[in-house]
């Protein structure tokens, strides 16, 4: 049993960093933001609907780099898996998350690509979520 735990990389679904930040009472440094007219807020659906060419165009700008896209992939993966496992999520949101998780598509923000960016095997993550869903 111990060998199995050491052989597979741990996938932190709820993020220790998030818990540590919530329990911390230290003041966080203020972030300086760019003027509002320069900021562009991309929504979840905007990113999912982008073509490869549009993502490459964003990469050409110096605002988004590979590390940031990997972070977005990891964030998308964690939030969607939380959504699937949380008991108070609406049926529509739950179903959207399950369909995304079970899909074998290859696009910039597919389940497989997001798992690979997080350093996890998509089949192992998928099977782990299925086991948790069976228990609930």
C-alpha positions in Angstrom: 0.0 0.0 0.0 2.8 2.4 0.9 4.6 1.7 -2.4 1.5 2.6 -4.4 1.2 5.9 -2.6 4.9 6.7 -3.4 4.6 5.5 -7.0 1.8 7.8 -8.1 2.2 11.5 -7.9 -0.1 13.2 -5.4 -2.8 15.4 -7.0 -3.8 18.1 -4.6 -7.5 18.6 -5.3 -8.2 21.3 -2.8 -4.9 23.0 -2.7 -3.0 23.4 0.6 -1.9 26.8 -0.6 -5.5 28.0 -0.7 -6.2 26.7 2.9 -3.0 28.3 4.2 -3.9 31.7 2.7 -7.4 31.5 4.1 -6.1 30.8 7.6 -3.4 33.5 7.5 -4.1 36.8 9.2 -1.1 38.5 7.7 -1.7 41.5 5.5 -1.1 40.7 1.9 0.7 43.1 -0.3 -1.5 45.2 -2.5 -1.3 44.4 -6.1 -0.9 47.2 -8.6 -3.2 46.8 -11.4 -3.0 48.3 -14.9 -5.5 51.0 -15.8 -8.9 49.6 -16.5 -8.9 50.4 -20.2 -5.8 48.2 -20.7 -7.2 45.2 -18.9 -9.1 42.5 -20.7 -11.0 40.0 -18.6 -11.3 36.6 -20.2 -14.1 34.4 -18.9 -14.1 30.6 -18.6 -16.1 30.1 -21.8 -14.0 32.6 -23.7 -10.9 30.6 -23.0 -12.6 27.3 -23.8 -14.0 28.6 -27.1 -10.6 30.0 -28.3 -9.0 28.3 -31.3 -5.4 27.4 -31.4 -4.7 30.4 -33.5 -6.3 32.8 -31.0 -4.3 31.3 -28.1 -1.1 31.7 -30.2 -2.1 35.3 -30.8 -2.4 35.8 -27.0 0.9 34.1 -26.5 2.5 36.6 -29.0 1.5 39.4 -26.6 3.8 39.6 -23.6 0.9 39.5 -21.2 0.4 35.7 -21.2 3.3 33.2 -21.2 3.5 29.4 -21.0 3.7 29.3 -17.2 0.5 31.3 -17.0 -1.4 29.0 -19.4 -0.2 26.0 -17.4 -1.5 27.7 -14.2 -4.9 28.3 -15.9 -5.0 24.7 -16.9 -4.3 23.5 -13.4 -6.8 26.0 -12.0 -9.5 24.8 -14.5 -8.8 21.2 -13.6 -9.0 21.8 -9.8 -12.1 23.9 -10.0 -13.9 21.5 -12.3 -13.1 18.5 -10.1 -14.2 20.3 -7.0 -17.4 21.1 -8.9 -18.0 17.5 -9.7 -17.4 16.3 -6.2 -19.2 19.1 -4.3 -22.7 18.0 -3.1 -24.3 21.5 -3.6 -23.5 22.1 -7.2 -26.4 22.4 -9.6 -27.1 19.5 -11.8 -26.2 21.4 -15.0 -22.8 22.5 -13.7 -22.2 18.9 -12.4 -23.1 17.4 -15.7 -20.9 19.9 -17.7 -18.0 19.0 -15.5 -18.5 15.2 -15.8 -18.8 15.5 -19.6 -15.6 17.5 -19.7 -13.8 14.9 -17.5 -15.0 11.9 -19.6 -14.1 13.5 -22.9 -11.0 12.3 -24.8 -10.7 15.4 -27.0 -7.4 17.1 -27.6 -7.6 20.9 -27.4 -5.7 23.5 -25.4 -8.0 23.2 -22.4 -9.2 19.6 -22.6 -9.2 17.3 -19.6 -6.2 15.4 -20.9 -4.1 18.5 -21.5 -5.0 20.0 -18.2 -4.0 16.8 -16.3 -0.7 16.6 -18.2 0.0 20.3 -17.4 -0.6 19.5 -13.7 1.8 16.6 -13.9 -0.9 13.9 -13.5 -2.0 11.1 -15.7 -5.5 11.8 -16.9 -6.7 8.2 -16.7 -5.5 8.0 -13.0 -7.3 11.2 -12.1 -10.4 10.1 -14.0 -10.5 6.8 -12.2 -9.8 8.4 -8.8 -12.8 10.8 -9.3 -15.0 7.8 -10.3 -14.0 6.0 -7.2 -14.9 9.0 -5.0 -18.2 9.4 -6.9 -19.1 5.7 -6.3 -18.5 6.1 -2.6 -20.8 9.2 -2.3 
